[in-house]
């Protein structure tokens, strides 16, 4: 078969397979549903924002939860509805993409700001946002080590103008990682977003199906919810991607669709890692020993071959904790001789990190 004939055949086949879908946007991880699943954790955050609106006195929050637990979705939903129902200004920045205080302020001011100083940008921010303002900083733990004090947190928390800061992170150690002055000024309230349960995953999938599909099988949705809850720490992204594969590949075994979706999510997560975190994950996945200190030595040796200064052991372990929080490794305390140490266990097919590592570092 020539290429043109194959193209025509596959176009017809894929069009036929996709007839069940009326809106593909429901499978996009950036999709914000008209009515997200209600979380008790979210109610606390809403109540505090409303108190802030009335009093002008802010309580700052550190919202912690695993990937796929709905943190970002819920805050983006609040960003959509809050301005219409309150007098609050609502700002959002992802610290993966804007990873220093200067870049975050620049983004919140509309971007395209080059040169100048952090103080100058902060003064412009104060001039532009005089109203009570909620500032959401997503993936705040991914701010660059060059901005290790996360100056934006200190500046906004010390401002005489009314700003409420909401930090989102996968890392349970976020608050401990803040320097003492920032932590003292912020006094962040920790709020843990629990993983979804099977019933909530079922509700999420049923809602996506109602919005985006012409028809669906509730039994299959229940099976996807059960697999996701049992095998992926209830990561809603795996569930949504599995649903997509089951409706666009009719006849394919649901378990195969689930495994394909789970692998896709792992590949996405590994691709999104910083160079340093990818080095650490690679060292853990390929080391002959699973002991943390020996993995650290392997990571240090490779960093030096790349003319990169390796992290201190404390910062290395902090990054291991981050990799655990996103579900890529498990840290297990074990006794070696008379002391306890940590073993680092990869939770996925390690060939994934090896191939992506070679693509990035050669």
HUSUL-V113788 format. One record per residue. N is the residue number from 0. RES is the residue in three letters. SS is DSSP state (alpha for helix, beta for strand, coil for the rest). NEAR is the number of other C-alpha atoms within 12 Angstrom. Layout:
# HUSUL-V113788
N:RES:SS:NEAR / N:RES:SS:NEAR
This chain:
# HUSUL-V113788
0:UNK:coil:9 / 1:UNK:coil:8 / 2:UNK:alpha:9 / 3:UNK:alpha:10 / 4:UNK:alpha:11 / 5:UNK:alpha:13 / 6:UNK:alpha:14 / 7:UNK:alpha:14 / 8:UNK:alpha:15 / 9:UNK:alpha:16 / 10:UNK:alpha:14 / 11:UNK:alpha:14 / 12:UNK:alpha:16 / 13:UNK:alpha:19 / 14:UNK:alpha:17 / 15:UNK:alpha:16 / 16:UNK:alpha:20 / 17:UNK:coil:25 / 18:UNK:coil:20 / 19:UNK:coil:27 / 20:UNK:beta:30 / 21:UNK:coil:21 / 22:UNK:coil:19 / 23:UNK:alpha:26 / 24:UNK:alpha:20 / 25:UNK:alpha:28 / 26:UNK:alpha:34 / 27:UNK:coil:20 / 28:UNK:coil:25 / 29:UNK:coil:19 / 30:UNK:coil:25 / 31:UNK:coil:28 / 32:UNK:coil:30 / 33:UNK:coil:20 / 34:UNK:coil:19 / 35:UNK:coil:27 / 36:UNK:coil:30 / 37:UNK:coil:23 / 38:UNK:coil:25 / 39:UNK:alpha:16 / 40:UNK:alpha:28 / 41:UNK:alpha:29 / 42:UNK:alpha:18 / 43:UNK:alpha:21 / 44:UNK:alpha:35 / 45:UNK:alpha:29 / 46:UNK:alpha:17 / 47:UNK:alpha:26 / 48:UNK:alpha:40 / 49:UNK:alpha:27 / 50:UNK:alpha:20 / 51:UNK:alpha:27 / 52:UNK:alpha:28 / 53:UNK:alpha:16 / 54:UNK:alpha:16 / 55:UNK:coil:23 / 56:UNK:coil:23 / 57:UNK:coil:36 / 58:UNK:coil:33 / 59:UNK:coil:38 / 60:UNK:beta:38 / 61:UNK:beta:40 / 62:UNK:beta:40 / 63:UNK:beta:37 / 64:UNK:beta:36 / 65:UNK:coil:34 / 66:UNK:coil:38 / 67:UNK:coil:38 / 68:UNK:coil:41 / 69:UNK:coil:40 / 70:UNK:alpha:41 / 71:UNK:alpha:36 / 72:UNK:alpha:32 / 73:UNK:alpha:35 / 74:UNK:alpha:38 / 75:UNK:alpha:32 / 76:UNK:alpha:27 / 77:UNK:alpha:34 / 78:UNK:alpha:28 / 79:UNK:alpha:22 / 80:UNK:alpha:20 / 81:UNK:alpha:25 / 82:UNK:alpha:22 / 83:UNK:alpha:13 / 84:UNK:alpha:16 / 85:UNK:coil:23 / 86:UNK:coil:21 / 87:UNK:coil:33 / 88:UNK:beta:31 / 89:UNK:beta:33 / 90:UNK:beta:34 / 91:UNK:beta:35 / 92:UNK:beta:37 / 93:UNK:beta:31 / 94:UNK:coil:30 / 95:UNK:coil:23 / 96:UNK:coil:22 / 97:UNK:coil:27 / 98:UNK:coil:30 / 99:UNK:coil:30 / 100:UNK:alpha:38 / 101:UNK:alpha:36 / 102:UNK:alpha:33 / 103:UNK:alpha:38 / 104:UNK:alpha:42 / 105:UNK:alpha:30 / 106:UNK:alpha:26 / 107:UNK:alpha:33 / 108:UNK:coil:25 / 109:UNK:coil:18 / 110:UNK:coil:15 / 111:UNK:coil:13 / 112:UNK:coil:19 / 113:UNK:coil:16 / 114:UNK:coil:12 / 115:UNK:coil:15 / 116:UNK:coil:16 / 117:UNK:alpha:24 / 118:UNK:alpha:19 / 119:UNK:alpha:18 / 120:UNK:alpha:28 / 121:UNK:alpha:30 / 122:UNK:alpha:22 / 123:UNK:alpha:21 / 124:UNK:alpha:31 / 125:UNK:alpha:24 / 126:UNK:alpha:13 / 127:UNK:alpha:18 / 128:UNK:coil:25 / 129:UNK:coil:20 / 130:UNK:coil:25 / 131:UNK:coil:33 / 132:UNK:beta:38 / 133:UNK:beta:45 / 134:UNK:beta:40 / 135:UNK:beta:39 / 136:UNK:beta:43 / 137:UNK:beta:37 / 138:UNK:coil:33 / 139:UNK:alpha:46 / 140:UNK:alpha:40 / 141:UNK:alpha:37 / 142:UNK:coil:35 / 143:UNK:coil:25 / 144:UNK:alpha:22 / 145:UNK:alpha:13 / 146:UNK:alpha:25 / 147:UNK:coil:22 / 148:UNK:coil:23 / 149:UNK:coil:38 / 150:UNK:alpha:33 / 151:UNK:alpha:41 / 152:UNK:alpha:43 / 153:UNK:alpha:28 / 154:UNK:alpha:31 / 155:UNK:alpha:35 / 156:UNK:alpha:32 / 157:UNK:alpha:23 / 158:UNK:coil:25 / 159:UNK:coil:16 / 160:UNK:coil:24 / 161:UNK:coil:30 / 162:UNK:beta:39 / 163:UNK:beta:44 / 164:UNK:beta:43 / 165:UNK:beta:44 / 166:UNK:beta:45 / 167:UNK:beta:46 / 168:UNK:beta:40 / 169:UNK:coil:37 / 170:UNK:coil:34 / 171:UNK:coil:29 / 172:UNK:coil:28 / 173:UNK:alpha:34 / 174:UNK:alpha:32 / 175:UNK:alpha:20 / 176:UNK:alpha:29 / 177:UNK:coil:29 / 178:UNK:coil:20 / 179:UNK:alpha:16 / 180:UNK:alpha:20 / 181:UNK:alpha:25 / 182:UNK:alpha:27 / 183:UNK:alpha:18 / 184:UNK:alpha:23 / 185:UNK:alpha:33 / 186:UNK:coil:26 / 187:UNK:coil:28 / 188:UNK:beta:25 / 189:UNK:beta:28 / 190:UNK:beta:30 / 191:UNK:beta:29 / 192:UNK:beta:34 / 193:UNK:coil:25 / 194:UNK:coil:30 / 195:UNK:coil:35 / 196:UNK:coil:27 / 197:UNK:alpha:27 / 198:UNK:alpha:23 / 199:UNK:alpha:30 / 200:UNK:alpha:39 / 201:UNK:alpha:32 / 202:UNK:alpha:27 / 203:UNK:alpha:40 / 204:UNK:alpha:41 / 205:UNK:alpha:31 / 206:UNK:alpha:26 / 207:UNK:alpha:39 / 208:UNK:alpha:33 / 209:UNK:alpha:23 / 210:UNK:alpha:25 / 211:UNK:alpha:28 / 212:UNK:beta:27 / 213:UNK:coil:17 / 214:UNK:coil:19 / 215:UNK:coil:26 / 216:UNK:coil:22 / 217:UNK:alpha:18 / 218:UNK:alpha:15 / 219:UNK:alpha:29 / 220:UNK:alpha:36 / 221:UNK:alpha:27 / 222:UNK:alpha:27 / 223:UNK:alpha:46 / 224:UNK:alpha:39 / 225:UNK:alpha:29 / 226:UNK:alpha:33 / 227:UNK:alpha:40 / 228:UNK:alpha:28 / 229:UNK:alpha:19 / 230:UNK:alpha:22 / 231:UNK:coil:36 / 232:UNK:coil:32 / 233:UNK:coil:35 / 234:UNK:coil:41 / 235:UNK:alpha:45 / 236:UNK:alpha:42 / 237:UNK:alpha:43 / 238:UNK:alpha:51 / 239:UNK:alpha:42 / 240:UNK:alpha:37 / 241:UNK:alpha:38 / 242:UNK:alpha:53 / 243:UNK:alpha:39 / 244:UNK:alpha:33 / 245:UNK:alpha:35 / 246:UNK:alpha:34 / 247:UNK:alpha:27 / 248:UNK:coil:25 / 249:UNK:coil:24 / 250:UNK:coil:13 / 251:UNK:coil:19 / 252:UNK:coil:19 / 253:UNK:alpha:31 / 254:UNK:alpha:24 / 255:UNK:alpha:20 / 256:UNK:alpha:31 / 257:UNK:alpha:36 / 258:UNK:alpha:28 / 259:UNK:alpha:24 / 260:UNK:alpha:31 / 261:UNK:alpha:36 / 262:UNK:alpha:27 / 263:UNK:alpha:24 / 264:UNK:alpha:31 / 265:UNK:alpha:33 / 266:UNK:alpha:26 / 267:UNK:alpha:21 / 268:UNK:alpha:29 / 269:UNK:alpha:36 / 270:UNK:alpha:24 / 271:UNK:alpha:22 / 272:UNK:coil:27 / 273:UNK:coil:25 / 274:UNK:alpha:27 / 275:UNK:alpha:34 / 276:UNK:alpha:36 / 277:UNK:alpha:37 / 278:UNK:alpha:42 / 279:UNK:alpha:47 / 280:UNK:alpha:48 / 281:UNK:alpha:42 / 282:UNK:alpha:37 / 283:UNK:alpha:43 / 284:UNK:alpha:36 / 285:UNK:alpha:28 / 286:UNK:coil:27 / 287:UNK:coil:17 / 288:UNK:coil:20 / 289:UNK:coil:29 / 290:UNK:beta:30 / 291:UNK:alpha:37 / 292:UNK:alpha:26 / 293:UNK:alpha:23 / 294:UNK:alpha:31 / 295:UNK:alpha:38 / 296:UNK:alpha:26 / 297:UNK:alpha:28 / 298:UNK:alpha:36 / 299:UNK:alpha:27 / 300:UNK:alpha:20 / 301:UNK:alpha:26 / 302:UNK:alpha:25 / 303:UNK:alpha:16 / 304:UNK:alpha:14 / 305:UNK:coil:17 / 306:UNK:coil:10 / 307:UNK:coil:15 / 308:UNK:coil:16 / 309:UNK:coil:25 / 310:UNK:coil:25 / 311:UNK:coil:16 / 312:UNK:alpha:19 / 313:UNK:alpha:15 / 314:UNK:alpha:21 / 315:UNK:alpha:30 / 316:UNK:alpha:30 / 317:UNK:alpha:27 / 318:UNK:alpha:39 / 319:UNK:alpha:42 / 320:UNK:alpha:32 / 321:UNK:alpha:38 / 322:UNK:alpha:42 / 323:UNK:alpha:33 / 324:UNK:alpha:30 / 325:UNK:coil:39 / 326:UNK:coil:32 / 327:UNK:coil:41 / 328:UNK:beta:34 / 329:UNK:beta:26 / 330:UNK:beta:27 / 331:UNK:beta:19 / 332:UNK:beta:16 / 333:UNK:beta:16 / 334:UNK:beta:12 / 335:UNK:beta:11 / 336:UNK:coil:7 / 337:UNK:coil:7 / 338:UNK:beta:9 / 339:UNK:beta:14 / 340:UNK:beta:19 / 341:UNK:beta:26 / 342:UNK:beta:29 / 343:UNK:beta:35 / 344:UNK:beta:31 / 345:UNK:beta:32 / 346:UNK:coil:27 / 347:UNK:coil:29 / 348:UNK:coil:22 / 349:UNK:coil:25 / 350:UNK:alpha:20 / 351:UNK:alpha:28 / 352:UNK:alpha:36 / 353:UNK:alpha:27 / 354:UNK:alpha:20 / 355:UNK:alpha:25 / 356:UNK:alpha:30 / 357:UNK:alpha:16 / 358:UNK:alpha:14 / 359:UNK:alpha:20 / 360:UNK:alpha:18 / 361:UNK:coil:9
